């Protein structure tokens, strides 16, 4: 029977078990958090992003989760710079032109600021610049796609938390904690 682990990846943690960086400094990895042999991440989450990361020992399941051809929706809670308006959300819903081409249409909605754990380090607060929260669901997985999409519509991402992948959700999992899906 295959295993599936739902992990709440903290900010600043690599989505791998060892740091192969040649930069000289050792960055935090999954190793201190998940001591389960034979599981590997199904997809990636950037170093500066937080939230749901799925790990499995089943290669087919890993491919189904990570491969955009299966169009598994991934939902993010995104804090953006500025007071986002309906026109900007409509751009996300239509697809955004990035350097590597048009994105697929996304589901996008303004939301009230979610009750999340504090981020370490905290997001820089500026009195003179407003911020907004949106829920954004995409069905593809380009490199830093959500950040590039929000920047393209004039609202750079301040904080990015992946909340859901398909039917799996982060609900009830603290940062750095995991649970096995049964």
ZAZA-326464 format. One record per residue: residue in three letters; residue number from 1; z, x, y of N, C-alpha, C, CB in turn. Coordinates in Angstrom, 2 decimals. Glycine has a CB too. Example, Ala and Ser with C-alpha at 12.3 -4.5 7.8 and 13.67 -1.06 7.14 Angstrom:
// residues 2
> ala,1,7.80,13.19,-5.69,7.80,12.30,-4.50,7.80,13.20,-3.30,9.05,11.31,-4.47
> ser,2,7.08,12.85,-2.25,7.14,13.67,-1.06,7.87,12.90,0.03,5.72,14.08,-0.60
END
This chain:
// residues 182
> unk,1,0.00,0.85,-1.19,0.00,0.00,0.00,0.00,0.89,1.25,1.23,-0.96,0.00
> unk,2,-0.85,0.55,2.19,-0.96,1.37,3.40,0.21,1.10,4.36,-2.29,1.11,4.11
> unk,3,0.46,2.09,5.19,1.53,1.98,6.18,0.91,1.86,7.56,2.48,3.20,6.11
> unk,4,1.57,1.07,8.41,1.16,0.95,9.81,2.42,1.02,10.66,0.37,-0.39,10.06
> unk,5,2.43,1.96,11.57,3.57,2.18,12.46,3.18,1.84,13.89,4.08,3.65,12.36
> unk,6,4.02,1.06,14.55,3.84,0.73,15.96,4.83,1.59,16.74,4.06,-0.82,16.24
> unk,7,4.32,2.44,17.60,5.13,3.41,18.33,4.97,3.18,19.83,4.75,4.86,17.96
> unk,8,6.08,3.22,20.55,6.04,3.13,22.02,6.03,4.56,22.56,7.28,2.31,22.59
> unk,9,4.84,5.07,22.82,4.67,6.44,23.28,5.17,6.60,24.71,3.20,6.87,23.18
> unk,10,6.13,7.50,24.91,6.59,7.76,26.27,5.55,8.52,27.09,7.90,8.54,26.24
> unk,11,5.70,8.44,28.38,4.89,9.21,29.32,5.06,10.70,29.00,5.30,8.90,30.81
> unk,12,3.97,11.45,29.03,4.04,12.90,28.85,4.04,13.39,27.42,5.24,13.40,29.50
> unk,13,3.86,12.49,26.45,3.85,12.88,25.03,2.40,12.87,24.53,4.74,11.92,24.17
> unk,14,2.00,13.94,23.86,0.67,14.03,23.27,0.55,13.11,22.07,0.35,15.47,22.86
> unk,15,-0.63,12.58,21.84,-0.89,11.70,20.68,-1.29,12.53,19.46,-1.99,10.66,21.01
> unk,16,-0.55,13.54,19.17,-0.78,14.39,17.99,0.56,15.01,17.59,-1.87,15.50,18.28
> unk,17,0.59,15.56,16.39,1.85,16.09,15.87,2.09,17.55,16.23,1.88,15.94,14.39
> unk,18,1.07,18.26,16.67,1.23,19.65,17.13,0.45,19.82,18.42,0.75,20.67,16.04
> unk,19,0.88,20.77,19.24,0.19,21.06,20.49,-0.69,22.27,20.27,1.20,21.31,21.65
> unk,20,-1.99,22.05,20.27,-2.95,23.14,20.06,-3.42,23.74,21.38,-4.15,22.64,19.27
> unk,21,-2.71,23.46,22.44,-3.10,23.94,23.76,-2.99,25.46,23.85,-2.23,23.28,24.83
> unk,22,-3.90,26.02,24.58,-3.86,27.47,24.83,-3.29,27.75,26.22,-5.27,28.09,24.68
> unk,23,-2.77,26.72,26.86,-2.25,26.87,28.22,-0.95,27.67,28.26,-2.02,25.51,28.83
> unk,24,-0.32,27.90,27.13,0.90,28.70,27.11,2.16,27.88,27.05,0.95,29.57,28.31
> unk,25,2.18,26.71,27.71,3.39,25.89,27.67,3.26,24.89,26.52,3.61,25.15,29.02
> unk,26,4.37,24.61,25.89,4.38,23.65,24.78,4.68,22.27,25.35,5.44,24.05,23.69
> unk,27,3.81,21.32,25.02,3.97,19.96,25.50,4.59,19.10,24.40,2.62,19.36,25.96
> unk,28,5.34,18.06,24.77,5.93,17.18,23.75,4.86,16.51,22.89,6.81,16.12,24.42
> unk,29,5.13,16.39,21.60,4.21,15.77,20.66,4.90,14.62,19.93,3.68,16.81,19.64
> unk,30,4.23,14.04,18.97,4.79,12.94,18.17,5.86,13.40,17.19,3.68,12.25,17.41
> unk,31,5.87,14.69,16.85,6.76,15.21,15.81,8.23,14.84,15.96,6.65,16.68,15.77
> unk,32,8.83,14.97,17.14,10.26,14.61,17.22,10.53,13.12,17.10,10.82,15.10,18.52
> unk,33,9.51,12.31,17.26,9.69,10.86,17.26,9.41,10.22,15.91,8.80,10.24,18.29
> unk,34,8.41,10.74,15.20,7.96,10.08,13.97,7.96,11.08,12.83,6.55,9.47,14.15
> unk,35,8.94,10.93,11.93,9.05,11.82,10.77,8.62,11.06,9.53,10.51,12.36,10.62
> unk,36,7.35,10.67,9.53,6.78,9.92,8.41,5.56,10.71,7.94,6.40,8.43,8.82
> unk,37,5.60,11.25,6.74,4.46,12.06,6.27,3.20,11.23,6.05,4.84,12.78,4.98
> unk,38,2.06,11.84,6.38,0.77,11.25,6.05,0.23,10.20,6.99,0.86,10.67,4.75
> unk,39,0.91,9.93,8.11,0.37,8.96,9.07,-0.27,9.70,10.24,1.49,7.99,9.57
> unk,40,-1.32,9.10,10.76,-2.05,9.70,11.88,-2.39,8.63,12.90,-3.33,10.42,11.39
> unk,41,-2.49,9.02,14.17,-2.81,8.03,15.21,-4.17,7.38,14.99,-2.77,8.68,16.59
> unk,42,-4.22,6.09,15.22,-5.47,5.34,15.20,-5.89,5.16,16.66,-5.32,3.94,14.45
> unk,43,-6.60,6.14,17.18,-6.98,6.14,18.58,-6.07,7.07,19.37,-6.92,4.73,19.16
> unk,44,-6.26,7.04,20.67,-5.51,7.95,21.53,-4.93,7.18,22.71,-6.42,9.10,22.03
> unk,45,-3.98,7.82,23.34,-3.40,7.33,24.58,-3.14,8.57,25.41,-2.08,6.46,24.34
> unk,46,-3.66,8.61,26.62,-3.56,9.81,27.44,-2.12,10.27,27.64,-4.18,9.56,28.79
> unk,47,-1.99,11.54,27.93,-0.69,12.17,28.18,0.09,11.41,29.26,-0.88,13.63,28.59
> unk,48,-0.62,10.98,30.31,0.04,10.31,31.43,0.03,8.78,31.31,-0.64,10.71,32.73
> unk,49,-0.21,8.29,30.11,-0.13,6.85,29.84,1.00,6.60,28.85,-1.48,6.30,29.28
> unk,50,1.48,5.38,28.85,2.60,5.00,27.99,2.19,3.81,27.13,3.86,4.66,28.83
> unk,51,3.02,3.54,26.12,2.85,2.29,25.42,2.44,2.40,23.98,1.89,1.49,26.11
> unk,52,1.81,1.33,23.50,1.55,1.13,22.08,0.55,2.13,21.52,1.05,-0.27,21.85
> unk,53,1.01,2.84,20.50,0.15,3.72,19.71,0.36,3.32,18.27,0.49,5.25,19.96
> unk,54,-0.74,3.07,17.56,-0.65,2.71,16.15,-0.93,3.95,15.32,-1.65,1.58,15.79
> unk,55,-0.14,4.13,14.26,-0.34,5.23,13.32,-0.43,4.64,11.92,0.82,6.29,13.41
> unk,56,-1.30,5.21,11.09,-1.47,4.70,9.75,-1.84,5.82,8.79,-2.53,3.61,9.72
> unk,57,-1.68,5.54,7.51,-2.12,6.47,6.47,-3.40,5.97,5.80,-1.01,6.67,5.42
> unk,58,-3.97,4.89,6.34,-5.14,4.24,5.77,-6.36,4.56,6.65,-4.93,2.70,5.65
> unk,59,-7.28,5.37,6.14,-8.45,5.78,6.91,-9.32,4.63,7.37,-9.27,6.72,6.10
> unk,60,-9.51,3.62,6.52,-10.32,2.46,6.91,-9.67,1.67,8.03,-10.57,1.55,5.71
> unk,61,-8.36,1.46,7.91,-7.64,0.76,8.96,-7.67,1.57,10.26,-6.18,0.48,8.53
> unk,62,-7.50,2.87,10.15,-7.56,3.75,11.31,-8.91,3.59,12.03,-7.34,5.23,10.89
> unk,63,-10.00,3.58,11.28,-11.34,3.42,11.86,-11.50,2.04,12.49,-12.41,3.64,10.79
> unk,64,-11.00,1.01,11.83,-11.13,-0.35,12.36,-10.39,-0.51,13.68,-10.62,-1.38,11.35
> unk,65,-9.24,0.15,13.80,-8.46,0.07,15.03,-9.11,0.87,16.15,-7.04,0.56,14.79
> unk,66,-9.57,2.08,15.83,-10.03,3.01,16.87,-11.49,2.84,17.26,-9.81,4.41,16.41
> unk,67,-12.33,2.40,16.36,-13.77,2.38,16.62,-14.16,1.18,17.48,-14.54,2.35,15.30
> unk,68,-14.77,1.43,18.65,-15.17,0.33,19.55,-16.15,-0.66,18.93,-15.77,0.89,20.79
> unk,69,-16.86,-0.28,17.86,-17.82,-1.21,17.28,-17.12,-2.43,16.67,-18.66,-0.50,16.20
> unk,70,-15.82,-2.32,16.38,-15.06,-3.45,15.86,-14.52,-4.34,16.98,-13.92,-2.96,15.00
> unk,71,-14.64,-3.87,18.22,-14.29,-4.64,19.42,-12.88,-5.21,19.40,-15.26,-5.76,19.59
> unk,72,-11.93,-4.45,18.87,-10.54,-4.87,18.87,-10.01,-4.78,20.31,-9.68,-3.97,17.90
> unk,73,-9.54,-5.89,20.88,-9.10,-5.84,22.28,-7.82,-5.01,22.44,-8.87,-7.26,22.81
> unk,74,-7.79,-4.26,23.52,-6.62,-3.48,23.89,-6.20,-3.96,25.27,-6.91,-1.93,23.87
> unk,75,-4.93,-4.38,25.39,-4.43,-4.94,26.64,-3.46,-3.96,27.28,-3.76,-6.30,26.40
> unk,76,-3.68,-3.74,28.56,-2.88,-2.80,29.34,-2.21,-3.53,30.50,-3.76,-1.64,29.86
> unk,77,-0.99,-3.11,30.80,-0.31,-3.53,32.02,-0.50,-2.36,32.99,1.25,-3.88,31.78
> unk,78,-1.12,-2.64,34.12,-1.55,-1.57,35.01,-1.00,-1.79,36.41,-3.08,-1.48,35.05
> unk,79,-0.27,-0.82,36.89,0.17,-0.82,38.28,-0.89,-0.08,39.07,1.60,-0.16,38.45
> unk,80,-1.46,-0.75,40.06,-2.52,-0.14,40.86,-2.09,-0.02,42.31,-3.82,-0.96,40.75
> unk,81,-2.73,0.91,42.98,-2.49,1.09,44.40,-3.21,0.00,45.17,-2.95,2.50,44.88
> unk,82,-2.53,-0.57,46.16,-3.13,-1.59,47.01,-2.85,-3.00,46.54,-4.61,-1.38,47.08
> unk,83,-3.17,-3.94,47.40,-2.98,-5.36,47.13,-4.28,-5.89,46.53,-2.57,-6.15,48.43
> unk,84,-4.36,-5.93,45.23,-5.62,-6.29,44.56,-5.94,-7.76,44.79,-5.54,-5.99,43.04
> unk,85,-7.18,-8.02,45.09,-7.64,-9.37,45.40,-8.59,-9.89,44.32,-8.34,-9.40,46.78
> unk,86,-8.93,-11.18,44.40,-9.78,-11.81,43.40,-11.14,-11.13,43.27,-9.98,-13.26,43.75
> unk,87,-11.71,-10.65,44.35,-13.03,-10.01,44.30,-12.99,-8.74,43.44,-13.52,-9.65,45.73
> unk,88,-11.92,-7.98,43.54,-11.78,-6.77,42.73,-11.60,-7.13,41.26,-10.59,-5.91,43.22
> unk,89,-10.81,-8.17,40.99,-10.63,-8.62,39.61,-11.96,-9.13,39.03,-9.55,-9.74,39.54
> unk,90,-12.76,-9.80,39.87,-14.07,-10.29,39.42,-14.97,-9.12,39.02,-14.74,-11.14,40.52
> unk,91,-14.88,-8.01,39.74,-15.67,-6.82,39.38,-15.29,-6.33,37.98,-15.46,-5.69,40.42
> unk,92,-13.99,-6.29,37.70,-13.54,-5.86,36.37,-14.05,-6.82,35.30,-12.01,-5.78,36.32
> unk,93,-14.05,-8.11,35.61,-14.49,-9.13,34.64,-16.00,-9.05,34.37,-14.13,-10.53,35.14
> unk,94,-16.75,-8.53,35.34,-18.20,-8.41,35.18,-18.61,-7.10,34.52,-18.89,-8.54,36.52
> unk,95,-17.73,-6.12,34.55,-18.08,-4.77,34.11,-18.22,-3.88,35.33,-19.39,-4.77,33.27
> unk,96,-17.86,-2.64,35.17,-17.86,-1.71,36.29,-18.79,-0.54,35.97,-16.41,-1.20,36.58
> unk,97,-19.55,-0.12,36.96,-20.44,1.02,36.76,-19.64,2.32,36.91,-21.62,0.98,37.77
> unk,98,-19.60,3.09,35.84,-18.95,4.40,35.84,-20.03,5.47,35.68,-17.87,4.51,34.70
> unk,99,-19.66,6.72,35.80,-20.65,7.80,35.67,-21.35,7.78,34.31,-19.98,9.15,35.88
> unk,100,-20.66,7.30,33.28,-21.25,7.25,31.94,-21.81,5.87,31.60,-20.21,7.66,30.89
> unk,101,-22.08,5.05,32.62,-22.72,3.75,32.42,-21.80,2.58,32.69,-23.24,3.66,31.03
> unk,102,-22.34,1.38,32.51,-21.61,0.14,32.73,-20.58,-0.07,31.64,-22.56,-1.05,32.80
> unk,103,-19.41,-0.55,32.02,-18.42,-0.94,31.03,-18.73,-2.37,30.57,-16.96,-0.85,31.62
> unk,104,-18.19,-2.71,29.43,-18.28,-4.11,29.01,-17.37,-4.93,29.93,-17.86,-4.27,27.48
> unk,105,-17.65,-6.21,30.06,-16.75,-7.05,30.85,-15.33,-7.01,30.29,-17.27,-8.51,30.89
> unk,106,-14.37,-7.02,31.18,-12.96,-6.99,30.80,-12.30,-8.32,31.14,-12.22,-5.82,31.50
> unk,107,-11.17,-8.57,30.52,-10.33,-9.69,30.95,-9.33,-9.09,31.93,-9.60,-10.41,29.72
> unk,108,-9.27,-9.65,33.12,-8.41,-9.08,34.16,-7.72,-10.19,34.93,-9.22,-8.20,35.12
> unk,109,-6.43,-10.00,35.16,-5.65,-10.98,35.92,-4.52,-10.27,36.64,-5.10,-12.10,34.99
> unk,110,-4.22,-10.76,37.83,-3.06,-10.25,38.55,-1.82,-10.84,37.89,-3.12,-10.62,40.08
> unk,111,-0.76,-10.03,37.74,0.47,-10.50,37.11,1.66,-10.13,37.98,0.63,-9.89,35.69
> unk,112,2.79,-10.80,37.76,4.01,-10.40,38.44,4.45,-9.06,37.83,5.14,-11.49,38.30
> unk,113,5.12,-8.22,38.60,5.54,-6.94,38.02,6.35,-7.16,36.75,6.37,-6.14,39.05
> unk,114,5.91,-6.55,35.63,6.61,-6.76,34.36,7.95,-6.04,34.33,5.74,-6.29,33.19
> unk,115,8.85,-6.54,33.50,10.15,-5.88,33.32,9.98,-4.80,32.27,11.27,-6.91,32.91
> unk,116,9.73,-3.58,32.75,9.53,-2.43,31.87,10.67,-1.45,32.04,8.18,-1.75,32.18
> unk,117,10.75,-0.52,31.13,11.69,0.58,31.19,11.33,1.48,32.37,11.71,1.37,29.86
> unk,118,12.30,2.21,32.90,11.97,3.17,33.97,11.10,4.30,33.41,13.26,3.74,34.61
> unk,119,10.16,4.75,34.20,9.32,5.86,33.77,9.93,7.16,34.24,7.88,5.70,34.30
> unk,120,9.82,8.19,33.41,10.32,9.52,33.75,9.15,10.50,33.67,11.49,9.94,32.81
> unk,121,8.69,11.03,34.79,9.17,10.83,36.16,8.72,9.48,36.72,8.67,11.97,37.06
> unk,122,9.46,8.99,37.70,9.10,7.69,38.27,7.76,7.75,39.01,10.21,7.20,39.23
> unk,123,7.13,6.60,39.14,5.92,6.49,39.93,6.30,6.72,41.38,5.21,5.10,39.73
> unk,124,5.48,7.51,42.06,5.76,7.82,43.47,5.68,6.54,44.30,4.76,8.88,44.02
> unk,125,6.73,6.26,45.03,6.79,5.06,45.87,6.44,5.44,47.30,8.20,4.40,45.80
> unk,126,5.57,4.66,47.92,5.23,4.88,49.32,5.39,3.57,50.07,3.78,5.45,49.48
> unk,127,6.25,3.59,51.07,6.53,2.38,51.86,5.27,1.81,52.51,7.56,2.69,52.92
> unk,128,4.39,2.67,52.94,3.22,2.23,53.70,2.04,1.78,52.82,2.77,3.35,54.60
> unk,129,2.15,1.94,51.49,1.05,1.56,50.61,1.56,0.54,49.58,0.45,2.81,49.89
> unk,130,0.94,-0.63,49.61,1.33,-1.68,48.67,0.84,-1.33,47.26,0.76,-3.05,49.11
> unk,131,1.40,-1.99,46.28,0.88,-1.86,44.92,0.86,-3.24,44.28,1.73,-0.86,44.08
> unk,132,0.10,-3.36,43.20,-0.05,-4.61,42.46,-0.02,-4.30,40.98,-1.36,-5.36,42.86
> unk,133,0.24,-5.33,40.19,0.17,-5.21,38.73,-0.92,-6.14,38.22,1.55,-5.56,38.06
> unk,134,-1.69,-5.63,37.24,-2.70,-6.45,36.59,-2.56,-6.30,35.08,-4.12,-6.05,37.06
> unk,135,-3.05,-7.30,34.38,-3.23,-7.21,32.94,-4.72,-7.01,32.74,-2.68,-8.50,32.18
> unk,136,-5.09,-6.00,31.96,-6.49,-5.67,31.75,-6.74,-5.50,30.26,-6.89,-4.39,32.53
> unk,137,-7.67,-6.28,29.72,-8.03,-6.18,28.30,-9.46,-5.70,28.19,-7.85,-7.54,27.57
> unk,138,-9.65,-4.63,27.39,-10.98,-4.07,27.18,-11.26,-4.02,25.69,-11.10,-2.66,27.83
> unk,139,-12.54,-3.91,25.35,-12.96,-3.86,23.94,-13.80,-2.62,23.67,-13.74,-5.12,23.57
> unk,140,-13.53,-1.59,24.42,-14.16,-0.30,24.20,-13.12,0.76,24.52,-15.47,-0.12,25.07
> unk,141,-13.44,2.00,24.34,-12.41,3.01,24.52,-12.95,4.33,25.05,-11.71,3.25,23.23
> unk,142,-13.56,4.29,26.20,-14.06,5.53,26.80,-12.89,6.37,27.32,-15.05,5.23,27.95
> unk,143,-13.14,7.63,27.50,-12.12,8.55,28.01,-11.60,8.08,29.37,-12.70,9.98,28.12
> unk,144,-10.30,7.87,29.45,-9.61,7.46,30.68,-10.27,6.24,31.33,-9.59,8.61,31.66
> unk,145,-10.76,5.33,30.51,-11.55,4.21,30.99,-10.83,3.31,31.98,-12.01,3.39,29.83
> unk,146,-9.61,2.89,31.66,-8.90,1.97,32.56,-8.69,2.62,33.91,-7.55,1.55,31.95
> unk,147,-8.26,3.87,33.92,-8.05,4.58,35.19,-9.34,4.68,35.99,-7.48,5.98,34.94
> unk,148,-10.44,4.97,35.30,-11.72,5.09,36.00,-12.21,3.74,36.52,-12.77,5.70,35.07
> unk,149,-11.95,2.68,35.76,-12.36,1.34,36.20,-11.59,0.92,37.45,-12.13,0.32,35.08
> unk,150,-10.28,1.10,37.45,-9.52,0.67,38.63,-9.85,1.53,39.85,-8.01,0.74,38.34
> unk,151,-10.10,2.81,39.63,-10.50,3.68,40.75,-11.85,3.24,41.31,-10.56,5.16,40.29
> unk,152,-12.77,2.84,40.41,-14.12,2.44,40.84,-14.10,1.19,41.72,-14.99,2.19,39.63
> unk,153,-13.07,0.35,41.58,-12.98,-0.85,42.41,-12.04,-0.64,43.59,-12.50,-2.05,41.57
> unk,154,-11.64,0.61,43.81,-10.83,0.93,44.98,-9.33,0.78,44.82,-11.25,0.10,46.09
> unk,155,-8.85,0.70,43.57,-7.42,0.54,43.30,-6.99,1.54,42.23,-7.11,-0.91,42.86
> unk,156,-6.72,2.78,42.61,-6.33,3.79,41.62,-5.08,3.37,40.84,-6.08,5.12,42.31
> unk,157,-5.05,3.75,39.58,-3.93,3.45,38.70,-2.73,4.32,39.04,-4.32,3.64,37.24
> unk,158,-1.57,3.68,39.15,-0.31,4.39,39.37,0.47,4.52,38.06,0.54,3.67,40.43
> unk,159,0.45,3.46,37.26,1.15,3.46,35.97,0.32,2.65,34.98,2.60,2.86,36.11
> unk,160,0.24,3.16,33.76,-0.59,2.52,32.74,0.20,2.41,31.44,-1.89,3.31,32.52
> unk,161,0.41,1.16,30.99,1.16,0.89,29.77,0.29,0.05,28.85,2.51,0.16,30.08
> unk,162,-0.06,0.60,27.68,-0.81,-0.22,26.71,0.19,-1.13,26.02,-1.59,0.68,25.67
> unk,163,-0.03,-2.42,26.13,0.91,-3.41,25.62,0.50,-4.01,24.28,1.07,-4.52,26.63
> unk,164,-0.81,-4.11,24.05,-1.28,-4.80,22.85,-2.56,-4.15,22.34,-1.51,-6.29,23.14
> unk,165,-2.69,-4.10,21.01,-3.93,-3.74,20.33,-4.17,-4.82,19.30,-3.86,-2.29,19.67
> unk,166,-5.23,-5.61,19.49,-5.47,-6.74,18.59,-4.27,-7.67,18.58,-5.77,-6.25,17.15
> unk,167,-3.69,-7.91,17.40,-2.51,-8.77,17.29,-1.20,-8.00,17.35,-2.56,-9.55,16.01
> unk,168,-1.26,-6.67,17.37,-0.05,-5.85,17.41,0.40,-5.67,18.85,-0.28,-4.48,16.74
> unk,169,1.70,-5.82,19.08,2.22,-5.75,20.43,3.43,-4.81,20.50,2.61,-7.15,20.93
> unk,170,3.69,-4.37,21.69,4.81,-3.46,21.96,6.14,-4.19,22.11,4.52,-2.65,23.22
> unk,171,6.10,-5.49,22.13,7.28,-6.31,22.38,8.45,-5.90,21.49,6.95,-7.78,22.17
> unk,172,9.58,-5.58,22.12,10.81,-5.25,21.40,10.92,-3.80,20.94,10.92,-6.12,20.23
> unk,173,9.99,-2.94,21.30,10.04,-1.53,20.89,10.32,-0.67,22.12,8.70,-1.09,20.19
> unk,174,11.45,0.00,22.12,11.86,0.83,23.26,11.01,2.10,23.32,13.36,1.19,23.16
> unk,175,10.91,2.74,24.49,10.16,3.98,24.59,10.71,5.03,23.61,10.21,4.52,26.02
> unk,176,9.81,5.68,22.88,10.20,6.69,21.90,10.61,6.12,20.56,11.33,7.51,22.45
> unk,177,10.64,4.79,20.45,11.03,4.14,19.19,9.78,3.62,18.49,12.03,2.97,19.45
> unk,178,9.93,3.33,17.19,8.83,2.76,16.42,9.38,1.80,15.37,8.00,3.87,15.75
> unk,179,8.47,0.98,14.88,8.81,0.11,13.77,7.59,0.01,12.86,9.27,-1.31,14.26
> unk,180,7.85,-0.28,11.62,6.76,-0.41,10.67,6.32,-1.87,10.62,7.19,0.08,9.26
> unk,181,5.01,-2.09,10.61,4.46,-3.44,10.54,4.48,-3.87,9.07,3.01,-3.50,11.14
> unk,182,4.99,-5.01,8.81,5.07,-5.52,7.42,4.15,-6.71,7.24,6.52,-5.92,7.05
END
